[in-house]
């Protein structure tokens, strides 16, 4: 989003706030909760409203860990970083379960299942299972197809869950006690000499003691620092009409190295997402959250191939914009030259796995100067 001169010319009223969070999604609402618990008065502002971006356009998978097979992740990041990220994921899920228990959130402890689409992927799954088992991580390996739908092997993580993501973020926001200024685009950030930050928005010019950007894919609009570090990436899904014969998956299923994913919804539909692998150029580096025919055809074909018993028509289609970090890990830090502007962005499609725990680290960094660990953006310096 951008703001024109006709919408805001710098004469908006000045509004002093304590701790300003930009972005009212899962991460921003979680950060508001943690900052509020630390005694700060929190204001959240957003271009839209609570959870109307990717936070409520995802599949609602609460999957533990990174989006890379465990043995590949350890080769790429090192075992210490991978263990830390798995711990961060478990912390995130602990927070989300707490929030959900204290709110009205649909939830299913169905576990997740990573399935192999080919013999080659099955070999990778077996290697990943060995690495997970060697590190004492709870999982179950299956050398055939537990769904009986043409897959080659599977890893089940019994601790994972399916959630209604819009309800989840709504309840986190309510528990945060934060004030919301919705429908309010941000278009400029200025660090003043008196240790305040001026945040220019369509409705107000905020004067804030501290600012935390939880803007994920849209971070590149706010500061050039994020260009090349956070890449806006589109994801698309289809959802059928309610199934007359009941659920067909009973898990959070994902396959083809995470490029395809599927689950039963709480109102008895089948959701299928993915299709980006076959259309990377189309889906990469875009903030256009519309569905596109090439990806939708991939999803329709997958429905027919893997779920031929589902005869119900496709009822809904939608898209959302994820923020992919350049190296696959979230980014927490402060903007160069703006020490009172922090950020927690770049969740690589795994906000429900890492978001709340990363938000907690970002708030701790802002208020106490604590190093955020493996998610520190200084690794990209």
C-alpha positions as CSV (number, residue, x, y, z in Angstrom):
1,X,0.0,0.0,0.0
2,X,1.1,3.6,-0.6
3,X,-0.3,6.9,0.4
4,X,-0.8,9.8,-2.0
5,X,-0.5,13.5,-1.3
6,X,-4.2,13.9,-1.6
7,X,-4.7,11.3,1.2
8,X,-2.2,12.8,3.6
9,X,0.0,15.9,3.2
10,X,1.7,16.0,6.6
11,X,-0.9,18.1,8.3
12,X,-2.6,15.2,10.1
13,X,-3.0,15.6,13.9
14,X,-0.1,14.7,16.1
15,X,-0.8,11.8,18.5
16,X,1.6,10.8,21.2
17,X,1.8,7.1,22.1
18,X,4.0,4.9,24.2
19,X,4.7,1.7,22.3
20,X,3.5,1.6,18.7
21,X,3.2,-1.6,16.7
22,X,2.7,-1.5,12.9
23,X,0.9,-4.6,11.7
24,X,-2.2,-6.1,13.4
25,X,-1.6,-9.7,12.4
26,X,-0.5,-12.7,14.4
27,X,3.0,-11.3,15.2
28,X,1.8,-7.8,15.9
29,X,-1.0,-8.9,18.2
30,X,1.4,-11.3,20.0
31,X,4.0,-8.5,20.4
32,X,1.3,-6.2,21.8
33,X,0.4,-8.9,24.4
34,X,4.1,-9.2,25.5
35,X,4.7,-5.4,25.6
36,X,1.5,-5.0,27.6
37,X,2.6,-7.6,30.1
38,X,5.8,-5.6,30.5
39,X,3.8,-2.6,31.5
40,X,3.8,-0.6,28.3
41,X,0.7,1.1,26.8
42,X,0.4,-0.4,23.3
43,X,-1.2,1.0,20.2
44,X,-1.5,-1.1,17.1
45,X,-2.0,0.4,13.6
46,X,-2.7,-1.4,10.4
47,X,-3.5,-0.7,6.8
48,X,-6.5,-2.9,7.1
49,X,-7.8,-4.4,10.4
50,X,-7.1,-7.2,12.8
51,X,-5.7,-10.3,11.0
52,X,-7.0,-9.4,7.5
53,X,-3.7,-10.1,5.8
54,X,-1.9,-13.5,5.6
55,X,-2.7,-14.1,9.3
56,X,-6.2,-15.2,8.3
57,X,-5.5,-16.3,4.7
58,X,-3.3,-19.3,5.6
59,X,-4.3,-22.9,6.1
60,X,-4.2,-22.8,9.9
61,X,-1.4,-25.3,10.3
62,X,0.4,-25.3,13.7
63,X,3.5,-27.2,12.6
64,X,6.6,-27.5,14.8
65,X,9.9,-26.6,13.3
66,X,11.2,-25.1,10.1
67,X,9.9,-25.6,6.5
68,X,13.1,-27.6,5.6
69,X,13.6,-31.3,6.3
70,X,15.5,-31.7,9.6
71,X,18.7,-33.2,8.1
72,X,18.8,-30.6,5.4
73,X,18.3,-27.8,7.9
74,X,21.2,-29.0,10.1
75,X,23.4,-29.1,7.0
76,X,22.4,-25.6,6.1
77,X,22.1,-23.8,9.4
78,X,24.1,-26.0,11.8
79,X,22.6,-28.2,14.6
80,X,22.7,-25.5,17.3
81,X,20.6,-23.1,15.2
82,X,18.1,-25.8,14.2
83,X,17.6,-26.9,17.8
84,X,17.1,-23.3,18.8
85,X,14.5,-22.8,16.1
86,X,12.6,-26.0,17.1
87,X,12.7,-24.7,20.7
88,X,11.3,-21.4,19.5
89,X,8.6,-23.2,17.6
90,X,7.6,-25.2,20.7
91,X,7.6,-21.9,22.7
92,X,5.3,-20.3,20.1
93,X,2.9,-23.2,20.2
94,X,2.8,-23.0,24.0
95,X,1.9,-19.4,23.8
96,X,-0.8,-20.0,21.1
97,X,-2.4,-22.8,23.2
98,X,-2.5,-20.4,26.1
99,X,-4.2,-17.7,24.1
100,X,-6.6,-20.2,22.6
101,X,-7.6,-21.7,25.9
102,X,-8.5,-18.2,27.1
103,X,-10.6,-17.3,24.0
104,X,-13.1,-18.7,21.6
105,X,-10.9,-20.5,19.1
106,X,-11.6,-23.6,17.0
107,X,-8.8,-26.1,17.5
108,X,-8.0,-29.7,16.6
109,X,-5.1,-31.6,18.0
110,X,-4.9,-33.8,14.9
111,X,-1.1,-33.7,14.5
112,X,0.6,-33.0,11.2
113,X,1.8,-35.4,8.4
114,X,4.6,-34.8,6.0
115,X,4.1,-37.0,3.0
116,X,6.4,-38.0,0.1
117,X,5.2,-37.4,-3.5
118,X,8.0,-39.6,-5.0
119,X,10.5,-42.3,-4.2
120,X,13.2,-39.7,-4.0
121,X,11.3,-37.6,-1.5
122,X,10.5,-40.8,0.5
123,X,14.3,-41.3,0.9
124,X,14.6,-37.8,2.1
125,X,11.8,-38.4,4.6
126,X,13.6,-41.5,5.9
127,X,16.8,-39.5,6.4
128,X,14.9,-36.7,8.1
129,X,13.2,-39.2,10.4
130,X,16.5,-40.6,11.4
131,X,17.8,-37.1,12.2
132,X,14.7,-36.2,14.2
133,X,14.9,-39.5,16.2
134,X,18.6,-39.0,16.9
135,X,17.8,-35.6,18.4
136,X,15.0,-36.9,20.5
137,X,12.2,-35.2,18.7
138,X,8.7,-36.8,19.0
139,X,7.6,-38.1,15.6
140,X,6.4,-41.3,13.9
141,X,7.9,-42.5,10.6
142,X,5.7,-44.6,8.2
143,X,7.4,-46.3,5.2
144,X,4.2,-46.4,3.2
145,X,1.1,-44.2,2.7
146,X,-1.1,-43.9,5.8
147,X,-3.7,-41.9,3.8
148,X,-3.9,-44.5,1.0
149,X,-3.8,-41.8,-1.6
150,X,-0.7,-42.5,-3.6
151,X,2.0,-41.1,-1.4
152,X,5.2,-43.0,-0.7
153,X,6.1,-42.4,3.0
154,X,5.2,-40.1,5.9
155,X,6.4,-38.5,9.0
156,X,3.8,-37.7,11.6
157,X,4.3,-35.1,14.3
158,X,1.6,-35.8,16.9
159,X,2.1,-32.6,18.8
160,X,0.9,-30.4,15.9
161,X,-2.6,-29.0,15.5
162,X,-5.1,-27.3,13.2
163,X,-6.5,-24.0,14.2
164,X,-8.9,-21.3,13.0
165,X,-6.3,-18.6,12.4
166,X,-8.6,-15.6,12.2
167,X,-10.2,-16.5,15.6
168,X,-6.8,-17.1,17.1
169,X,-5.5,-13.6,16.2
170,X,-8.7,-12.0,17.3
171,X,-8.4,-13.5,20.7
172,X,-4.7,-12.7,21.0
173,X,-5.5,-9.0,20.2
174,X,-8.3,-9.0,22.8
175,X,-6.0,-10.4,25.5
176,X,-3.3,-7.9,24.7
177,X,-5.4,-4.9,25.9
178,X,-3.9,-2.8,23.1
179,X,-5.6,0.1,21.4
180,X,-6.2,-0.3,17.6
181,X,-6.1,2.3,14.9
182,X,-7.4,0.4,11.8
183,X,-7.5,1.3,8.1
184,X,-4.5,3.5,8.5
185,X,-1.5,3.2,6.1
186,X,2.0,4.1,7.3
187,X,4.1,5.8,4.8
188,X,7.1,7.4,6.6
189,X,9.3,6.7,9.7
190,X,11.6,9.4,11.2
191,X,13.9,9.0,14.2
192,X,14.0,12.4,16.0
193,X,16.9,13.8,18.0
194,X,14.9,13.6,21.2
195,X,14.7,9.8,21.1
196,X,11.2,9.6,19.8
197,X,10.0,8.3,16.5
198,X,7.6,10.1,14.2
199,X,5.4,7.7,12.3
200,X,3.5,9.3,9.4
201,X,0.2,7.6,8.7
202,X,-2.9,8.5,6.7
203,X,-4.9,9.5,9.8
204,X,-2.2,10.7,12.3
205,X,1.4,11.5,12.8
206,X,2.3,9.3,15.8
207,X,5.0,10.4,18.2
208,X,6.1,7.2,19.8
209,X,8.7,6.2,22.4
210,X,9.2,2.9,20.6
211,X,8.0,1.4,17.3
212,X,7.9,-2.3,16.4
213,X,7.3,-3.2,12.7
214,X,5.4,-6.5,12.4
215,X,4.7,-5.9,8.7
216,X,6.2,-9.1,7.2
217,X,5.7,-9.1,3.4
218,X,4.9,-5.4,3.4
219,X,8.1,-4.3,5.2
220,X,9.7,-3.4,1.9
221,X,7.3,-0.5,1.5
222,X,8.3,1.1,4.8
223,X,12.1,1.0,4.6
224,X,14.7,0.1,1.9
225,X,16.6,-1.9,4.5
226,X,14.2,-4.8,3.9
227,X,14.6,-4.9,0.1
228,X,16.4,-8.2,-0.7
229,X,15.9,-9.4,2.8
230,X,12.1,-10.0,2.8
231,X,10.5,-11.1,-0.4
232,X,6.7,-10.8,-0.8
233,X,5.4,-14.2,-1.9
234,X,1.9,-15.2,-2.8
235,X,0.1,-18.4,-1.6
236,X,-3.2,-19.6,-3.0
237,X,-5.8,-22.1,-1.8
238,X,-9.1,-23.7,-2.8
239,X,-11.9,-25.0,-0.5
240,X,-14.7,-27.3,-1.5
241,X,-18.3,-27.2,-0.5
242,X,-19.1,-29.2,2.7
243,X,-18.3,-32.9,2.2
244,X,-21.4,-35.1,2.4
245,X,-19.3,-38.2,3.5
246,X,-17.3,-36.5,6.2
247,X,-13.6,-35.7,6.6
248,X,-11.0,-37.2,4.2
249,X,-7.6,-36.2,5.7
250,X,-8.0,-35.9,9.5
251,X,-4.5,-34.2,9.8
252,X,-2.6,-31.2,8.6
253,X,-1.1,-32.8,5.5
254,X,1.7,-31.4,3.4
255,X,3.9,-32.9,0.7
256,X,6.3,-32.2,-2.2
257,X,8.7,-30.6,0.3
258,X,5.9,-28.4,1.7
259,X,4.8,-27.0,-1.7
260,X,1.4,-28.8,-1.4
261,X,-0.8,-28.8,1.7
262,X,-4.3,-29.9,2.7
263,X,-6.7,-30.3,5.7
264,X,-10.3,-30.7,6.6
265,X,-11.9,-27.5,7.8
266,X,-14.0,-27.1,10.9
267,X,-17.2,-26.9,8.9
268,X,-16.5,-30.1,7.0
269,X,-14.8,-28.9,3.8
270,X,-11.5,-29.9,2.2
271,X,-8.9,-27.2,1.8
272,X,-6.0,-27.6,-0.6
273,X,-3.1,-25.0,-1.0
274,X,0.1,-24.8,-3.0
275,X,0.8,-24.7,-6.7
276,X,3.6,-22.1,-6.2
277,X,6.4,-24.6,-7.1
278,X,5.0,-24.8,-10.7
279,X,4.6,-21.0,-11.0
280,X,7.5,-19.5,-9.0
281,X,8.0,-16.5,-11.3
282,X,4.3,-15.6,-11.1
283,X,4.1,-16.0,-7.3
284,X,7.4,-14.5,-6.3
285,X,7.9,-10.8,-5.3
286,X,4.3,-9.7,-5.6
287,X,1.9,-8.0,-3.2
288,X,-1.1,-8.7,-5.4
289,X,-3.4,-10.9,-3.3
290,X,-5.6,-12.2,-6.1
291,X,-5.9,-15.7,-7.3
292,X,-4.4,-16.6,-10.7
293,X,-5.5,-19.2,-13.2
294,X,-2.2,-21.2,-13.5
295,X,-2.0,-21.8,-9.8
296,X,-5.7,-22.5,-9.5
297,X,-5.4,-25.1,-12.2
298,X,-2.6,-26.9,-10.3
299,X,-4.8,-27.0,-7.2
300,X,-7.8,-28.3,-9.1
301,X,-5.7,-31.0,-10.8
302,X,-4.3,-32.0,-7.4
303,X,-7.8,-32.3,-6.0
304,X,-8.9,-34.6,-8.8
305,X,-5.7,-36.7,-8.7
306,X,-5.3,-37.3,-4.9
307,X,-9.0,-36.9,-3.8
308,X,-11.0,-38.5,-6.6
309,X,-13.7,-39.5,-4.0
310,X,-14.4,-35.8,-3.3
311,X,-17.2,-34.9,-5.7
312,X,-18.2,-31.6,-4.1
313,X,-17.5,-28.5,-6.1
314,X,-14.9,-25.8,-5.3
315,X,-16.7,-23.2,-3.2
316,X,-14.1,-20.6,-2.4
317,X,-10.7,-19.5,-3.7
318,X,-8.3,-17.0,-2.1
319,X,-4.7,-15.8,-1.9
320,X,-2.5,-14.2,0.7
321,X,1.0,-12.6,0.7
322,X,3.7,-14.2,2.8
323,X,7.0,-12.6,3.7
324,X,9.9,-14.9,2.8
325,X,13.2,-14.1,4.4
326,X,16.2,-14.4,2.2
327,X,17.7,-17.3,4.3
328,X,14.5,-18.9,5.6
329,X,14.7,-17.7,9.2
330,X,12.7,-14.8,10.8
331,X,14.4,-11.5,11.2
332,X,14.5,-9.5,14.4
333,X,16.5,-6.3,14.8
334,X,16.5,-2.5,14.7
335,X,16.5,-0.3,11.6
336,X,19.9,1.3,10.8
337,X,19.9,4.9,12.0
338,X,16.6,4.4,13.8
339,X,17.4,2.7,17.1
340,X,13.9,3.0,18.5
341,X,12.4,1.2,15.5
342,X,12.5,-2.5,15.8
343,X,11.1,-5.3,13.6
344,X,10.0,-8.9,13.6
345,X,9.4,-10.0,10.0
346,X,10.2,-12.7,7.4
347,X,8.4,-15.8,8.7
348,X,8.7,-17.7,5.4
349,X,5.2,-19.0,5.5
350,X,5.6,-20.4,9.0
351,X,4.1,-17.6,11.2
352,X,2.0,-20.1,13.2
353,X,5.2,-22.0,13.9
354,X,7.5,-19.1,14.8
355,X,5.5,-15.9,15.1
356,X,4.5,-15.5,18.8
357,X,7.9,-16.7,20.1
358,X,9.7,-14.4,17.7
359,X,7.5,-11.5,18.7
360,X,8.4,-12.2,22.4
361,X,12.1,-12.0,21.5
362,X,11.6,-8.8,19.6
363,X,9.8,-7.1,22.5
364,X,12.5,-8.3,24.9
365,X,15.1,-6.8,22.6
366,X,13.3,-3.5,22.4
367,X,12.6,-3.2,26.2
368,X,15.6,-4.9,27.7
369,X,18.3,-5.0,25.0
370,X,18.3,-8.8,25.0
371,X,19.9,-10.4,22.0
372,X,17.2,-12.2,19.9
373,X,19.4,-15.2,19.2
374,X,19.3,-17.1,15.9
375,X,16.6,-14.8,14.5
376,X,18.8,-11.7,14.9
377,X,19.0,-9.8,11.6
378,X,22.7,-9.1,12.3
379,X,23.5,-12.4,10.6
380,X,22.7,-10.8,7.3
381,X,25.1,-7.8,7.9
